[in-house]
């Protein structure tokens, strides 16, 4: 188990899902952005760093044909899986996105607050490479990170804050920026975290 995996496994084995700053009772903002990029029920979706997020619950409830949830923490995935009905079409993947080899092609890639923990440029490049490999031509990516005026740390770890321009530079010419929005996330204890959400389309040529 890597140092990154050990950190997140400890977080999710020592805290309840609503005792972490990124908890959302209702993932409405992510759902709205997914709808905005054209998500339909027959699309195959991957949630990167999904952890114990309620997004997978909402997607399954809406009849999504297939959802993959990738996270460093098996404990986080177990928490989410325990909430879902038996037989839900969900692939639970415990692993590091920077070393992940996708076993299928995805229509939509969603990441809320995973990428910004990658402070090493090589890890960021590997992330972009995996995303490009995973998405079908014409597929969409919705990426949520701390904004330039957002927190400098989270869960005791340093982060890299992003805006649409820095993400566009990271993902390169294969991806077209199609939307970017600011978002204020209110933590379970009432503080506000400044987020930036950027949506991209993988070019088809």
Helices and strands as residue ranges (DSSP letters): H 3-14, G 17-19, H 28-36, E 44-48, H 55-61, E 66-71, H 74-83, E 90-94, G 97-99, E 106-112, G 115-117, H 121-134, E 135-146, E 153-154, E 157-158, H 164-171, E 175-186, E 192-202
